[in-house]
Amino acid sequence: MSFSDFLDHDAALKGSGEHVAVTQSPSRDLSEFNLPSLPPHLESLVGPTLNARNFWAASAPKVSVLHYDWQDSVLLQLSGRKRFTLIDPARMQAAYPAVMKQERLVRDAPGKYSRVGTSVEIDNFPLVNLTHPDLERHPLFNDAQMMTVELAPGDALLLPAAWYHQVESFSDDDGLCIAVNYWFQGNSLATRLYRTVRENLFINCSIPKRAGILHPCRQ
């Protein structure tokens, strides 16, 4: 749909208990949102190895559950606020990295969804639930080194690859939380080390259905 249709749909859902979001827009240059392809101050940082641009818009509340990205990125907060909870990759094992089958949600009725299994394997979501950790099942989480970053309009966050992060989105006056980010291929020693560590930390496992990953939560 067009962005204007999205805004109309979002307005129609107010008070319904349902929320919609634009996530990982396929836009190649962000011009359809009247945004610059790449802010000039970022050209020297991400320009040579820029791989993707993404536009994010959501009505609050919204949570992107704990996961990491495969590439370095810079996120620019345009409106609303985001809270990032980050886990230092040096203690990545405390989040229980895993490879598991992805599930998706099918909307059956307003506010009602059913889970459908897929054959797609994902490896960037851990087993631990950051919001409600089960320390009996995941005792290493006690050793996780976490930090919280609050982003307001005009703020930017440089997020290296392999940093687990959970993102909470907020908005003021029933407006939208809007951000853009730019993924690029960093080549620092730390980034290369984290990629090596990440590739050797996965736990291959079968996850009970109730503990499966719900892909829409990553939006």
C-alpha positions in Angstrom: 0.0 0.0 0.0 1.0 3.6 -0.3 2.3 5.4 2.8 -0.8 7.6 2.8 -3.0 4.5 2.9 -0.9 3.2 5.8 -1.6 6.4 7.7 -5.3 6.0 7.1 -5.2 2.4 8.2 -3.3 3.3 11.3 -5.8 6.0 12.2 -8.7 3.6 11.7 -7.2 1.2 14.2 -6.9 3.7 17.0 -8.5 2.2 20.1 -8.9 -1.3 18.6 -6.0 -2.8 20.4 -4.3 -3.6 17.1 -1.2 -1.8 15.8 0.5 -1.6 12.4 4.0 -0.8 11.4 6.2 -0.2 8.3 9.2 -2.4 8.7 12.2 -2.8 6.4 10.6 -0.8 3.6 11.9 -2.0 0.2 12.6 1.6 -0.8 16.0 1.9 -2.4 16.6 5.6 -1.8 13.8 6.8 0.7 12.7 9.5 -1.8 9.1 8.2 -1.6 9.2 9.4 2.0 10.7 12.7 1.1 13.9 11.8 2.9 17.5 12.1 1.6 19.1 9.0 0.2 22.0 9.4 2.6 22.5 12.3 5.0 25.8 14.1 4.0 27.3 13.6 7.5 27.1 9.8 7.0 28.6 9.6 3.6 32.2 9.1 4.9 31.1 6.5 7.4 28.7 4.3 5.5 28.8 5.5 1.9 31.5 3.1 0.5 29.9 -0.1 1.9 26.2 0.9 2.2 24.0 -2.3 1.7 20.5 -1.2 2.6 18.3 1.6 3.8 15.2 1.1 5.9 12.3 3.2 6.9 10.5 2.3 10.1 7.1 3.7 11.3 4.8 2.4 14.0 2.1 3.5 16.4 3.2 2.7 19.9 3.5 0.6 21.9 5.7 -1.7 19.9 8.5 -4.1 20.9 11.1 -5.7 18.6 12.2 -8.7 20.6 15.9 -9.5 21.3 17.9 -10.2 18.2 21.1 -9.1 16.4 21.8 -7.9 12.9 24.4 -9.3 10.6 25.7 -5.9 9.5 26.7 -2.6 11.2 24.1 0.1 11.1 23.3 3.7 11.9 19.8 4.5 13.1 18.4 8.0 13.0 15.4 8.8 15.1 13.0 11.2 13.4 9.9 11.3 15.6 8.8 9.5 18.8 11.3 7.7 21.0 13.1 4.4 21.0 14.7 2.5 23.9 17.5 0.0 23.0 18.5 -2.6 25.5 21.9 -4.0 24.3 23.9 -7.0 25.3 27.7 -6.8 25.0 28.8 -9.5 22.4 31.7 -10.4 24.7 29.0 -12.0 26.9 26.9 -13.2 23.9 26.6 -16.7 25.4 24.5 -15.3 28.2 21.7 -14.8 25.8 21.8 -18.4 24.6 22.4 -18.1 20.8 20.4 -20.6 18.8 19.3 -21.8 15.4 15.5 -22.5 15.3 12.6 -22.7 12.9 10.7 -19.5 12.2 7.0 -19.2 12.9 4.7 -16.6 11.4 1.4 -15.2 12.6 -1.8 -15.4 10.5 -4.5 -12.8 11.4 -7.7 -14.7 11.8 -9.8 -11.8 13.2 -9.1 -8.5 14.9 -6.7 -9.2 17.8 -6.7 -13.0 17.0 -3.8 -14.8 15.4 -2.8 -18.4 14.8 0.8 -19.6 14.5 2.0 -21.3 11.4 5.3 -23.2 11.3 7.8 -22.7 8.4 10.9 -24.5 7.2 12.9 -21.3 7.4 15.8 -21.4 9.9 16.9 -18.2 11.7 20.0 -17.8 13.8 19.9 -14.2 15.1 17.3 -14.6 17.8 18.4 -16.1 21.2 16.5 -18.4 23.5 16.4 -16.0 26.4 13.4 -13.7 26.9 14.8 -10.3 27.8 11.5 -9.0 29.3 10.7 -12.2 31.3 13.9 -14.2 31.6 13.6 -17.8 32.9 16.8 -17.9 35.0 16.2 -21.5 35.9 16.4 -22.5 32.2 18.9 -19.8 31.3 21.2 -19.2 34.3 24.0 -17.7 32.3 21.8 -14.7 31.7 22.8 -13.5 35.2 26.2 -12.7 33.6 24.9 -10.7 30.7 26.4 -7.2 30.4 23.5 -5.0 29.4 23.1 -1.3 28.7 20.1 0.9 27.8 20.1 3.7 25.2 17.3 6.2 24.9 16.8 7.9 21.5 14.8 11.1 21.0 14.1 12.9 17.7 17.4 14.0 16.3 19.5 11.3 18.0 21.5 8.7 16.2 22.8 5.3 17.2 25.7 3.4 15.7 25.0 -0.3 16.3 27.7 -2.8 15.4 26.9 -6.2 14.0 26.3 -9.0 16.5 25.1 -6.8 19.3 21.9 -8.4 20.7 19.3 -5.6 21.1 15.6 -5.3 22.0 13.9 -2.1 20.8 10.8 -0.5 22.4 9.1 2.2 20.4 7.1 5.1 22.0 5.3 8.1 20.5 3.9 11.3 21.9 0.3 12.6 21.4 -0.7 9.5 19.5 1.8 10.2 16.7 4.0 7.8 14.9 7.5 6.6 16.0 9.6 7.0 12.9 13.2 6.2 12.2 15.5 5.3 9.3 18.6 3.2 9.4 21.5 2.4 7.1 23.2 -1.0 7.1 26.8 -1.1 5.9 29.7 -3.6 6.0 32.0 -2.5 8.8 35.5 -3.9 8.9 36.8 -3.1 12.3 38.8 -5.7 14.3 35.9 -5.8 16.8 33.3 -6.5 14.2 35.3 -9.2 12.5 36.0 -10.8 15.9 32.3 -10.8 16.8 31.4 -12.4 13.5 33.8 -15.2 14.2 32.6 -15.7 17.7 28.9 -15.6 16.6 29.5 -18.3 14.0 30.8 -20.7 16.7 28.3 -20.0 19.4 25.0 -21.3 17.9 23.0 -24.0 19.8 21.1 -26.2 17.4 17.9 -27.1 19.1 14.3 -27.9 18.8 12.2 -25.3 20.5 8.7 -26.1 21.9 6.0 -24.4 19.9 5.1 -22.0 22.7 8.7 -20.8 22.7 9.0 -20.4 18.9 10.0 -17.1 17.3 7.1 -15.0 16.1 8.6 -13.2 13.2 6.3 -10.1 13.3 7.9 -9.3 16.6 11.0 -8.4 14.7 9.3 -5.6 12.8 
